[in-house]
Amino acid sequence: MDLLARYAKVVDPSNGRRLQASPEGERYGQGFSGIRTLTKENSCSGTCLHQFVSQVTRQYLDDMGNTPPDNLHAVITGEVEKALISTVLDHTGNNQSRAAEILGMTRTTLRSRIRRFELD
């Protein structure tokens, strides 16, 4: 289970209520349990991703309590990068050339990351 799915709490823009994401649900944005898919009617400003990451990080730190987190930057960036690459590969039908172009990296770098995150 990835870090974002486990600790996701999102604010419903229509009423400000916090919604708890269920780790057993589908991926965010595809009917994730407890979270509505973003539409024109319930979309938030251009800082949605920033707000989401901030909320997930706060929740993670709260859940850690008095235990100091180790290597938090590497943990979060690894989870985000893995999800980003996986999603773009799904979007392109696993076309690595097109995915690398969308991600702004070379195919060699993309292939390296695919191996690192065991996405093959």
N, C-alpha and C positions, 0 to 999 in steps of 0.2 A: 504494500500500500504506500503510495507516495505521500510526501510531506504536505503538499498542498491539499490533497483530498482529505487527509486526516484532520487537518486543523482549520479547514475553511469555514469562516463565518462571514456572511455577506449581509450588508444592509439593503433592505428592500427600499428602493428610491421613492416608491409611492407613499410609504408611511413611516419610514425610518426604523422599522422593526428589524432586529437582527434575525437572520435565518441560519440555522445550523445545517451544514452540509453533511450528509450521511456518507461515510466512507464506503458503504456497500452500494451506493448509487452509481449512476453512470457518470461519465466525465462531465465536468462543468461546461455549460453551454449546449449540452445535448440532453437536457431533461434531468440533470443531476438532482437526486432526491432532496427535497426541501428547498431547492433554489429554482426560481423560475428562469427560463431561458430569456436572455435579453431581447427585447423587441423595441420598436419605436416608442411604444407607450411607456415602457419602464426602464429605458436606457438611462445611464448616468452620464456625467460629463466626460471629457477626454481623459480624465485622470482615473478611470475605473481600475486599470491594471495596478497603478500605484496604490490606490486605496485597498485593493484586494490583497496585495503583497504585504502592505503595512498591517492589515488586520490579521493575516495569517501569521506573520512574524510576532506580533503582540501576543496572540493566542499561544503560540509555541513557547514564548518566553514565560508567559503566565503558567503554562502547564509544567514548565521546568522547575518552578518554585525557586528554592534556594540553591539548586544545583546549577553551577555555572556551565553554560553551553560551551562545548569545544568545537572550534572550526565551523561556526555558524555560517559564515559567508560561503564556504565551500559546499556545505550541505544544501543551502538554499539555491545557490547558483547552479549546482549540479542537477537538482530536481527541476528547476525551471528550464534549463537547457535541454534536458532529456525530454520533457513534455513538449517544448517548442519544436525540437527536431522531429519527434514522433508525429506530432500534429501536422507539420508541413509535409512530411513524407506521405501521410495518409491523404492529405489534400492533393498531392501531385500523383497519386497512384504509384508511389514508390519510385518515381522518376527522379533519380539522384541529381542529374544535371539541372533540372528545373528547380528542385528543392534547394540546391546550393545557390542558385541564382536568387531565389526568394530570400534566403537567409543571409545573403551577402558574404558568402565564403566560397572557397574553392571546393571542387569535388573531392580532392585529396583530404582536405580538412573535414568535410562532411563524412567521408568514409571512416576517417579516424574516430570521429565522435560516435558514429554508428557502432563501431567495434567497442569503444569505451563503455557505452551505455547498453551494450548487448541488444541492439535494436534490429539485428539481422535475422 
